[in-house]
């Protein structure tokens, strides 16, 4: 018996509700800062510390 070549991939659905919600939320979470590099570093450190519960 000869093996058949694989069928081409079929795209069943190109989008999903969960992914589209996440992509929509990301634009609201973008922060633009005008701090100096030292102030930016301090702010990022503070955000990281708070996210780790410290």
DORO-274767 format. One record per atom (N, C-alpha, C): residue in three letters; z, y, x. Coordinates in steps of 0.2 Angstrom, whole numbers, padded with zeros to 4 digits, always signed. Last residue first. Layout:
N
ALAZYX/...
// end
This chain:
54
UNK+0235+0215+0034/UNK+0240+0218+0039/UNK+0241+0225+0038/UNK+0225+0208+0028/UNK+0231+0209+0025/UNK+0237+0211+0029/UNK+0212+0210+0032/UNK+0216+0204+0034/UNK+0223+0204+0032/UNK+0208+0222+0026/UNK+0205+0216+0024/UNK+0209+0209+0026/UNK+0216+0230+0035/UNK+0218+0230+0027/UNK+0215+0223+0024/UNK+0209+0229+0047/UNK+0216+0227+0046/UNK+0218+0226+0039/UNK+0196+0233+0043/UNK+0197+0226+0045/UNK+0204+0224+0044/UNK+0199+0247+0041/UNK+0196+0243+0035/UNK+0197+0235+0037/UNK+0203+0251+0053/UNK+0208+0251+0048/UNK+0205+0247+0042/UNK+0192+0249+0061/UNK+0198+0245+0062/UNK+0203+0245+0057/UNK+0184+0259+0055/UNK+0182+0252+0054/UNK+0188+0247+0056/UNK+0191+0270+0059/UNK+0190+0269+0052/UNK+0188+0261+0051/UNK+0190+0270+0073/UNK+0196+0270+0069/UNK+0196+0268+0062/UNK+0176+0271+0074/UNK+0179+0265+0076/UNK+0186+0264+0073/UNK+0174+0284+0069/UNK+0171+0278+0065/UNK+0174+0272+0067/UNK+0181+0291+0078/UNK+0183+0291+0071/UNK+0180+0285+0067/UNK+0172+0289+0089/UNK+0179+0287+0089/UNK+0182+0287+0083/UNK+0160+0294+0084/UNK+0160+0287+0086/UNK+0168+0285+0086/UNK+0164+0305+0070/UNK+0162+0304+0077/UNK+0163+0297+0079/UNK+0158+0302+0053/UNK+0163+0303+0058/UNK+0160+0302+0065/UNK+0151+0301+0042/UNK+0149+0307+0046/UNK+0154+0307+0052/UNK+0145+0287+0034/UNK+0150+0290+0037/UNK+0147+0296+0041/UNK+0141+0278+0019/UNK+0138+0283+0024/UNK+0144+0287+0027/UNK+0142+0262+0013/UNK+0145+0268+0015/UNK+0141+0272+0020/UNK+0137+0252+0000/UNK+0135+0255+0006/UNK+0139+0261+0007/UNK+0140+0247-0013/UNK+0145+0246-0008/UNK+0143+0249-0001/UNK+0129+0249-0021/UNK+0135+0253-0022/UNK+0140+0253-0017/UNK+0120+0240-0016/UNK+0119+0247-0015/UNK+0125+0251-0016/UNK+0126+0228-0020/UNK+0127+0230-0013/UNK+0125+0237-0012/UNK+0124+0226-0033/UNK+0131+0228-0031/UNK+0131+0231-0024/UNK+0111+0220-0033/UNK+0112+0227-0037/UNK+0119+0230-0034/UNK+0113+0208-0027/UNK+0109+0213-0024/UNK+0110+0220-0027/UNK+0122+0202-0037/UNK+0124+0203-0030/UNK+0120+0209-0026/UNK+0113+0201-0047/UNK+0119+0205-0048/UNK+0122+0207-0041/UNK+0103+0192-0042/UNK+0101+0199-0044/UNK+0107+0204-0045/UNK+0111+0181-0040/UNK+0108+0184-0035/UNK+0106+0191-0036/UNK+0114+0178-0054/UNK+0119+0179-0049/UNK+0116+0183-0043/UNK+0101+0176-0060/UNK+0105+0181-0062/UNK+0111+0183-0057/UNK+0087+0173-0050/UNK+0092+0171-0053/UNK+0097+0177-0055/UNK+0069+0170-0047/UNK+0075+0174-0047/UNK+0081+0171-0051/UNK+0059+0160-0048/UNK+0059+0165-0042/UNK+0066+0169-0041/UNK+0059+0144-0051/UNK+0061+0150-0054/UNK+0062+0154-0047/UNK+0050+0134-0046/UNK+0053+0133-0053/UNK+0055+0140-0056/UNK+0037+0131-0036/UNK+0042+0136-0037/UNK+0044+0135-0045/UNK+0034+0116-0029/UNK+0033+0119-0035/UNK+0039+0124-0035/UNK+0025+0110-0014/UNK+0031+0112-0017/UNK+0029+0116-0024/UNK+0012+0097-0016/UNK+0014+0103-0014/UNK+0021+0105-0018/UNK+0017+0080-0013/UNK+0015+0085-0017/UNK+0017+0091-0015/UNK+0014+0070+0002/UNK+0018+0074-0002/UNK+0015+0079-0007/UNK+0001+0057+0001/UNK+0004+0063+0004/UNK+0009+0067-0001/UNK+0006+0040-0001/UNK+0003+0046-0004/UNK+0006+0052+0000/UNK+0003+0026+0009/UNK+0008+0031+0006/UNK+0004+0037+0004/UNK-0004+0011+0003/UNK-0005+0017+0007/UNK+0000+0022+0004/UNK+0000-0006+0004/UNK+0000+0000+0000/UNK+0000+0006+0004/
// end
